Amino acid sequence: MKNAGILLTAAVTALLSLIYCPPGPEAELYPEAGEVRIVRDDHGVPHIYALNERDLMYGFGYAVAADRAKQIFTSVLTSEGRLAELAGENALENDQAVRMFRLRKLAEEKLAGLSDEDLQLLEYYCAGVNDLVEVQRERLPSWVTSLRPVDVLAMSLMVNLDFALMSSNSPNADMRRTGVGSNQFAVAPGRSESGYALLSLDPHLPFDGMYRWTEVHLSTPDLSVVGAAIPGQPMIALGHNGKVAWSLTVNFPDLADVFAEEINPGNPAQYRTPEGWAEFEEWSETFRIKTGDGFREESVTLRATRHGPVIRVANGVAYAARIAGLGEAGVLKQFYDVNRAASVEELFEAFRTPGLNLQNVVAADIEGNIGYLYNALSPERSPELDWSKAVPGADPRAEWGDYVAFDDLPKIINPGSGWLQNCNNSPWYVTENSGIEAAALPNRLCTADRLGDRAARLSELLAADDSVTFEEMIAYATDTTVMKAGLWVPALLEAAERHPDLASGSTGDALKILGEWDQRADADSAAMTIFYGWYTRGNLNAIRDKSQISDDILQKQLIELGAAAVDLHDTFGSLDVPWGKILYLRHGEDEYPLFGGGVFDVIRSAWGRAEGPRLRVSGGSSYQMVVEMSQTPVARSCLPFGINDDPASPHFADMTKLYSRMEYKPVWFTPEDVMAHAESTETVEVPELKN
């Protein structure tokens, strides 16, 4: 019986060991309800742990405001049409557009329609921001005030306005803004060395303003998601949640139309509609603009028709603009669902409900699926009108129909090629034999046949590699091959052989360097500097094919090459000028040499404004991440700047140094990894907000 007792005790002990497990690192990270724990890793990235979403949202706002309070409130002013109060005349055009489209009025209307649950989450996010602002009150400027849910909603509406205008698909010059671009690509398990799906994301955006990304990790017992966030927006816009990873690039549906509204010659306060004359809606706006010695004010009277705001009046016609999806308040809810998706298909379903009005989506999940979705809130239009021009506002055929049905949008899941890419190219170019036919798409859903050098180069790399490694994903994502050099350099060298009289002196010196070049825009490349100096002397962007380059053109360009070499030597005293001395990023008081394309359509994007012979980068690859979707995903990422905007912070420029070298840092995701690389831990009490 003694032996039986021992056996029984052992059995009970074994059973209890199955029932009770000592708390692991994850359990230790979660605080009590009513608290949030913020763990910062060795790059300052906040990992935010809470037992419920209310506490999580408070911590999200609190942590991001600790790093980027001024950015959040700059974005608030932007969404109010008041940025000129900070930035002066340069921001006035932006302010006019925001008020013309009445984003604040739209946000107030949409706020009234939110559910109590959604409103509460916004209120707790705002409370986190506001409590941190009070903590830092003494060192923050007076225009950093208090964040409200309506501000958060207005910023989300601003996303749709900005990207609709940035996509440059409007037929009217008054509706266009500088375009942006991005890269994304996915590899299926059958083409990856590890046997897991791989994803690379790389949005190309300005480095200042609302879209200056931060990186955040959010975790509750039911959710763990990490990636890029816009400060002031309570969502992860790009990243992974342990089950699925996703990315976005700008696409080009026709979302903006201009309507020619005939003004009543007998009453200029009216315009023609299908039912007769109608009154313009009219209101006044006053802009306060910062000047060198204070402020000035400018008041304007704005008008709108039933189609939208009047952007121009000429010859008895008022031209009114309309942007599809501008008033959709579903962006935050959409990304609430994206952040919680468990698969590629489930993630795509989040876009069935209107939210973002455009964007290509590429995703990969832990089951090995990869997919592409052409998301667009594109209205059905009459094929009887020419929508590339202003359409007559009183014509019944000019009325928009419903959005193109979600199920009619181009979509690919698990292509036979085993890879997908989108670098702002048309959907039929996303992979080999995509099966997407341009002619079969609804009217104006895709407005141009776009490929581009980035897409062509990335497709070439992916098609040639049937065993892609994680490190190759990073190499492809940071590729600096200049496709234009492949077109021009051989042609110039051949022309020099035909015309040796044009290939001596400075021209010959430049040709020798170009002839030995690997045609990459690397920071140490002197040849890239010569190529840039020559290319930007002439208007060569229209030449895309060798058949367009005549011998006469080449003779002229040999002369231009010599002149560019002389200019370079006169400026720097040598032709041995590394590209990183020309292409640079200024962050704080320091300059960082960069790899990347400058004015060229190179995968590693870096664009900006010329300052003499140099190019100061102000945008491009704004957040890069590569993810391997194993059962515990492995990821690496980089920002062009640190998490914290305070120059005194050790995390002000730590990632800038990596970015300058095209290096990525680890993205810590598991509790064990987060704690092993924790730099600080803070537990914050979450206040109980009154209804």
Buried (B, 14 or more C-beta within 10 A) or exposed (E): EEEEEEEEEEEEEEEEEEEEEEEEEBEEBBBEEBBBBBBBBBBBBBBBBBBBBBBBBBBBBBBBBBBBBBBBBBBBBBBBBBBBBBBBEEBBEBBBBBBBBBBBEBBEEBBEEBEEEBBBBBBBBBBBBBBBBEBEEEEBEEEBBEBBBBBBBBBBBBBBBBBBBBBBBBBBEEBBBEBBBBBBBBBBBBBBBBEBBBBBBBBBBBBEBBBBBBBBBBBBEEBBBBBBBBBBBBBBBBBBBBBBBBBBBBBBBBBBBBBBBBBBEEEEEBBBBEEEBBEBEEEEBEBEBBEEEEEEEEEEEBBBBBBBBBBBEEEEBBBBBBBBBBBBBBBBBBBBBBBBBBBBBBBBBBBBEBBBBBBBBBBBBBBBBBBBBBBBBBBBBBEEBEBEEBBBBBBEEBBBEEBBEBEEBBBBBBBEBBBBBBBBBBBBBBBEEBEBEEEEBBBBBBBEEBBBBBBBBBBEBBBEBEEBBBEBBBBBBBBBBBBBBBBBBBBBBEBBEEBEEBBEEBBBBBBEBBEEBEBBBBBEBBBBBBBBBBBBBEEBEEBEEEEEBEEEBBBEBBEBBBBBBBBBBEEBEEBEBBBBBBBBBBBBEBBBBBBBBBBBBBBBBBBBEEEEBBBBBBBBBBBBBBBBBEEEBBBBBBBBBBBBBBEEBEBBBBBBEBBBEBEBBBBBBBBEBBBEBBEEBBEBEBEEEEE
